[in-house]
Amino acid sequence: MSKESWGTRVGLVLAMAGNAVGLGNFLRFPVQAIQNGGGAFIIPYLVCFLLMGIPLLWVEWSMGRFGGKHGHHSTPFILDSMDKRKFWKYIGVFGIFTNLAVAAYYCYLESWTLSWVWHSISRTFSGQTQEQVAAVFGQYVSLSSWEPIVFWIICLLLNTWILSKGLSGGVEIASKIGMPLLILFGAVLAYLAITMKAGDHGAINAGSVGLNFLWDPDFSSIWTAKVWLAAAGQIFFTLSVGMGSIQCYASYVKSKDDIALNAMSAGWMNEFVEVVLGSSIIIPIAVGYLGIDKVVEMTQSGGLGLGFKTLPYLFEQWGPTLAVICGVFWFGLLFFAGITSSLAMGTPCMGFMMDEFKWKRERSAWAFGAAILVLGLPTVLFFNEGVFDEYDYWAGTVSLVVFAMVEIILFAWVFGMDKGWKEINAGSDMKVPTVFRFIIKYITPVILLYVFISNIPGIVNKISNSDIKTQLAAATDETVITQLNEQMFYGNVARIILLLVWLGVAYLVYVAYKKRMREGRFTS
Amino acid sequence: MTSTALLMMVITEVIITAVTFYFFWKVLITPPRKEPDSYSENDDEKR
């Protein structure tokens, strides 16, 4: 049996919440809300949380605890222990692959926040125009200096070192420090954003104008499929379901201890950070200084641009002291959101090596760090060529949907709802509403199937490079043609790398399975 | 802010905040199970 354990129940809940809370809570959610009906977006969003998010949280927590009972701490053998058929362990490969591939690019993103904390303290953006601040980011990701590599390595070392200290000695302590600070920083920034007045420090609008822009509901939007798909997608990514990390954290919970209340507490904490704090910072400040039209234009390219290229400039308008404080708070908040998630990505990979190959915790942590270094290098070196986005699409989007869809079918239809319902309720400190038995069996799989089918055209387009080919056919400028060809080449290379990683993990699972058979450790 | 936007924001945020604090408060006040439980920090307590 594993010697790893959680120190406290609160620590476990904060670690799970930290796993879910990520940069998307602050950068993706407000942009999604603006683009999908403003305040009305919250209706499909909360419906999807109730019908897909909460059921998936309970399913993943209970799958993890069930696997842990049999000494499994990663999805290949957790899934394997739930049915006699042998192929499930290869479906479980997604629960390691996704963590490896997402951590590979996510740690780079995390390192930007660390670097921007440093730039906020060293007053890099002082006296710069908005274009100059945006140019700093462009130069940064173009690797015009060694700085991005240095911060990336620091970030990798920090993650690896914390992971090497184990669950209670590393991950839990990081979450107990990171989550309260994140909420404190978020609350201070939200207060400053909401109370901002037109005319103060050059603001053209009050904070309430931005809030109104975000929350003013367009109720006609809730009748469109696009909005529901966006809401389902946001719930999916914000809760970190379909990754395998929830199962891993929950596998260290004993069967007599609660998972139902823990799952609710961690899940709702993520919602609090996303909806209450996430909606109250970036949009009110951006609209306050740039106006609604400019913000609408900027959100077309997602929230990253607003967060890294615009906000540092806007903080500068508040004077030197507040610029430093807000810069440190904003990028510090994003850093804590990032690191508590990336730590969760390390534990399933480590759990697998420790369970199957009897590696020590430190060795597993350093091996994970080394794997992320090698896998993440293309995203750092070829960021502008689209490798980062390619990893994000395949590992951070498609893989999650596929895995969650298959795992809920396994849980509700193969493992069976009778056993499944018992697992969810075992040791429970709350009464799980019986209606969720029906929802888990019928509604959630249908929603996931719908999300997956809706993604198929996009997947086909990606594989066939049809968007780039269309642009190539229309392009006449030699430079543009070269850029597009490069983008297609690097996109294909990134996909091959990811495929090789998946096959590599599948091979390790096969070796582990054979080893188990030789040792007489039957799996299911 | 328009009254619909304000209402939408206040209702949503109050509900989410209340539910979040309710569940977290329940986690805090629920007494731990008899040892051995899943958590190592109370392992030295009387069994």
Chai-1 contact restraints between the chains, C-beta under 6 A:
chainA,res_idxA,chainB,res_idxB,connection_type,confidence,min_distance_angstrom,max_distance_angstrom,comment,restraint_id
A,S5,B,S40,contact,1.0,0.0,6.0,A-B,restraint_1
A,W6,B,Y39,contact,1.0,0.0,6.0,A-B,restraint_2
A,G7,B,S40,contact,1.0,0.0,6.0,A-B,restraint_3
A,G7,B,E41,contact,1.0,0.0,6.0,A-B,restraint_4
A,T8,B,Y39,contact,1.0,0.0,6.0,A-B,restraint_5
A,T8,B,E41,contact,1.0,0.0,6.0,A-B,restraint_6
A,R9,B,Y39,contact,1.0,0.0,6.0,A-B,restraint_7
A,V13,B,V27,contact,1.0,0.0,6.0,A-B,restraint_8
A,G39,B,A5,contact,1.0,0.0,6.0,A-B,restraint_9
A,G39,B,M8,contact,1.0,0.0,6.0,A-B,restraint_10
A,I42,B,T12,contact,1.0,0.0,6.0,A-B,restraint_11
A,S168,B,S40,contact,1.0,0.0,6.0,A-B,restraint_12
A,S208,B,M1,contact,1.0,0.0,6.0,A-B,restraint_13
A,N212,B,M1,contact,1.0,0.0,6.0,A-B,restraint_14
A,N212,B,A5,contact,1.0,0.0,6.0,A-B,restraint_15
A,W215,B,A5,contact,1.0,0.0,6.0,A-B,restraint_16
A,W215,B,M8,contact,1.0,0.0,6.0,A-B,restraint_17
A,W215,B,M9,contact,1.0,0.0,6.0,A-B,restraint_18
A,D216,B,T2,contact,1.0,0.0,6.0,A-B,restraint_19
A,D216,B,A5,contact,1.0,0.0,6.0,A-B,restraint_20
A,P217,B,T4,contact,1.0,0.0,6.0,A-B,restraint_21
A,P217,B,M8,contact,1.0,0.0,6.0,A-B,restraint_22
A,V253,B,S38,contact,1.0,0.0,6.0,A-B,restraint_23
A,K254,B,S38,contact,1.0,0.0,6.0,A-B,restraint_24
A,K256,B,R33,contact,1.0,0.0,6.0,A-B,restraint_25
A,D257,B,R33,contact,1.0,0.0,6.0,A-B,restraint_26
A,D257,B,D37,contact,1.0,0.0,6.0,A-B,restraint_27
A,D257,B,S38,contact,1.0,0.0,6.0,A-B,restraint_28
A,L261,B,K26,contact,1.0,0.0,6.0,A-B,restraint_29
A,M264,B,F23,contact,1.0,0.0,6.0,A-B,restraint_30
A,S265,B,F23,contact,1.0,0.0,6.0,A-B,restraint_31
A,S265,B,F24,contact,1.0,0.0,6.0,A-B,restraint_32
A,S265,B,V27,contact,1.0,0.0,6.0,A-B,restraint_33
A,W268,B,V19,contact,1.0,0.0,6.0,A-B,restraint_34
A,W268,B,T20,contact,1.0,0.0,6.0,A-B,restraint_35
A,W268,B,F23,contact,1.0,0.0,6.0,A-B,restraint_36
A,M269,B,T20,contact,1.0,0.0,6.0,A-B,restraint_37
A,E271,B,I16,contact,1.0,0.0,6.0,A-B,restraint_38
A,F272,B,I16,contact,1.0,0.0,6.0,A-B,restraint_39
A,F272,B,T20,contact,1.0,0.0,6.0,A-B,restraint_40
A,V275,B,I16,contact,1.0,0.0,6.0,A-B,restraint_41
A,V276,B,E13,contact,1.0,0.0,6.0,A-B,restraint_42
A,V276,B,I16,contact,1.0,0.0,6.0,A-B,restraint_43
A,V276,B,T17,contact,1.0,0.0,6.0,A-B,restraint_44
A,D429,B,T30,contact,1.0,0.0,6.0,A-B,restraint_45
